[in-house]
């Protein structure tokens, strides 16, 4: 069994470590509890610790949530927050960070994570959005100044996760316009795989509609005939007019290409 000095030497600065990780590395719950009482560690919540005297933020918490990874993370940063991270943003909206986590269906956030104040608004999704999503649609990201990685959705996956959470009118709002219009470097091969695996007809139709509208070069390299867009008309925008190609309603004044 490790002694406390060996453990602290292994502990990434600013990271949370949970009891499953500690157990896997030779530290029992009894030892961890004793070291917390002695002032070497501090509890983040039941079964999770930080180094005493050290502050932790959501990045350190997410690192702890994702350990041990096994074949892939049970939780990852996804949706708009992962998309903005890839664009260099820190999710600052109205003075508060917005954090979108995704998890495998049936996975609940542990209490130590859900109950801690990470200084961010945390939303959590656990819908099986994809069939056979490729493993490389989640990738490691090293937060600035840290010596650990967190697992985040690639931009191609993150934008589809983001669209799953949007209501109809939001697809035509300023945030989508500013963000989606700037996504000029998405990789069409990855998009093709993800769109073919995506279970949500709404997400696929909205994504392709907007990709056509913003005339992204990668859109012209997609084989839309291989993407299952379902059947029938869908109301994307209440009271709008019908786009003939994708059979969804759009604002009556929106775009000249619909």
Secondary structure, 3 states (H helix, E strand, C coil): CCCHHHHHHHCCCCCCEEHHHHHHCCCCHHHHHHHHHCCCEEEEECCEEEECCCCCCHHHHHHHHCCCCCCCCCEEECHHHHHHHHCCCCCEECCEEEEEEEECCCCCCCHHHHCCCCCEEEEEECCCCECCCCHHHEEEEECCCCCCEEEEECHHHHHHHHHHHCCCHHHHCHHHHHHHCCCCCCCHHHHHHHHHHECCHHHHHHHHHHHHHCCCHHHHHCCHHHCCCCCCCECCCCCCEEECCCCEEECCCCCCCC
